[in-house]
Amino acid sequence: MRGNIVDLAIGVIIGGAFNKIVSSLVNDMIMPMIGLLLGGIDFSGLSFKIGDADVKYGMFIQTVVDFLIIAFSIFLFVKVLNKLYRLKKHEEEKEAPPSLTKQEELLMEIRDLLKKQQLERE
């Protein structure tokens, strides 16, 4: 139980750091490039006013892009882990000798008994 709690804590800490990395990637690298492609638009400053409320839809677009990049990178990470797990499992199956079924064990016992009887006759 204690190991699982430590693993969870490590996951939360790494997730927080990963969030900062992805946010920096989106804010500092990807969004400026998208802005250039769209004619120099800065999404973070996009907003409109309804009465006294300031609706910042540019920040929403940026948050959606953040989410998509995080989801895609987690997808790739899980895909790589699954591939490594399958490779490891395949190697373990190669190394492990095939186990005999009960029928095969019974046939081997019968074979051994027949050999023993044949040796006793000679």
C-alpha positions as CSV (number, residue, x, y, z in Angstrom):
1,M,0.0,0.0,0.0
2,R,2.8,2.4,0.9
3,G,4.5,1.9,-2.5
4,N,1.3,2.8,-4.3
5,I,1.0,6.1,-2.4
6,V,4.6,7.0,-3.2
7,D,4.0,6.2,-6.9
8,L,0.9,8.3,-6.9
9,A,2.7,11.2,-5.3
10,I,5.5,11.0,-7.8
11,G,3.0,10.9,-10.6
12,V,1.3,14.0,-9.3
13,I,4.6,15.9,-9.0
14,I,5.7,14.8,-12.5
15,G,2.3,15.7,-13.9
16,G,2.5,19.2,-12.5
17,A,6.0,19.7,-14.0
18,F,4.7,18.2,-17.3
19,N,1.8,20.7,-17.3
20,K,4.3,23.6,-16.9
21,I,6.4,22.3,-19.8
22,V,3.4,21.9,-22.1
23,S,1.9,25.2,-21.1
24,S,5.3,26.9,-22.0
25,L,5.4,25.0,-25.3
26,V,1.9,26.1,-26.2
27,N,2.2,29.7,-25.0
28,D,5.7,30.4,-26.1
29,M,6.2,28.3,-29.3
30,I,3.0,27.0,-30.8
31,M,0.5,29.8,-30.3
32,P,2.8,32.5,-31.8
33,M,3.4,30.3,-34.9
34,I,-0.4,29.8,-35.2
35,G,-0.8,33.6,-34.8
36,L,1.7,34.2,-37.6
37,L,-0.1,31.8,-39.9
38,L,-3.4,33.6,-39.2
39,G,-1.9,37.0,-39.9
40,G,-0.3,37.9,-36.5
41,I,-3.3,37.2,-34.3
42,D,-2.5,36.7,-30.6
43,F,-5.1,34.4,-29.2
44,S,-4.5,35.3,-25.6
45,G,-5.7,38.9,-26.2
46,L,-8.9,37.9,-28.1
47,S,-12.0,39.0,-26.2
48,F,-15.2,40.9,-26.5
49,K,-17.4,42.8,-24.0
50,I,-21.0,42.2,-23.1
51,G,-22.0,44.9,-20.8
52,D,-19.5,44.9,-18.0
53,A,-18.3,41.3,-18.7
54,D,-15.2,40.7,-20.6
55,V,-15.4,37.4,-22.5
56,K,-11.9,36.1,-23.2
57,Y,-12.5,33.5,-25.9
58,G,-8.8,33.7,-26.9
59,M,-7.8,32.2,-23.6
60,F,-10.3,29.4,-24.1
61,I,-8.8,28.6,-27.5
62,Q,-5.4,28.5,-25.9
63,T,-6.6,26.2,-23.1
64,V,-8.2,23.9,-25.7
65,V,-4.9,23.7,-27.6
66,D,-3.1,23.0,-24.3
67,F,-5.5,20.2,-23.6
68,L,-5.1,18.7,-27.1
69,I,-1.3,18.7,-26.9
70,I,-1.3,17.2,-23.4
71,A,-3.8,14.5,-24.5
72,F,-1.8,13.7,-27.6
73,S,1.5,13.4,-25.7
74,I,-0.1,11.2,-23.0
75,F,-1.5,9.0,-25.8
76,L,1.9,8.6,-27.3
77,F,3.5,7.9,-23.9
78,V,0.9,5.2,-23.2
79,K,1.3,3.7,-26.6
80,V,5.1,3.5,-26.1
81,L,4.6,1.9,-22.7
82,N,2.2,-0.7,-24.1
83,K,4.6,-1.6,-26.9
84,L,7.5,-2.0,-24.3
85,Y,5.2,-4.2,-22.2
86,R,4.3,-6.4,-25.1
87,L,8.0,-6.8,-26.1
88,K,8.9,-7.7,-22.5
89,K,6.0,-10.2,-22.3
90,H,7.0,-11.7,-25.7
91,E,10.6,-12.2,-24.5
92,E,9.4,-13.8,-21.3
93,E,7.2,-16.2,-23.3
94,K,10.2,-17.1,-25.4
95,E,12.4,-17.8,-22.4
96,A,9.9,-19.8,-20.4
97,P,9.7,-23.5,-21.4
98,P,6.2,-24.5,-22.6
99,S,4.3,-26.1,-19.8
100,L,2.8,-29.5,-20.3
101,T,-0.9,-30.1,-20.2
102,K,-2.4,-32.8,-17.9
103,Q,-3.0,-35.0,-20.9
104,E,0.6,-34.7,-22.0
105,E,1.9,-35.5,-18.5
106,L,-0.4,-38.6,-18.4
107,L,0.9,-39.7,-21.7
108,M,4.5,-39.3,-20.6
109,E,3.8,-41.4,-17.5
110,I,2.2,-44.1,-19.6
111,R,5.2,-44.0,-21.9
112,D,7.6,-44.3,-19.0
113,L,5.6,-47.2,-17.5
114,L,5.7,-49.1,-20.8
115,K,9.4,-48.6,-21.2
116,K,9.9,-49.9,-17.6
117,Q,7.8,-53.0,-18.3
118,Q,9.7,-53.6,-21.6
119,L,13.0,-53.4,-19.8
120,E,11.8,-55.9,-17.1
121,R,10.8,-58.4,-19.8
122,E,14.2,-58.4,-21.3
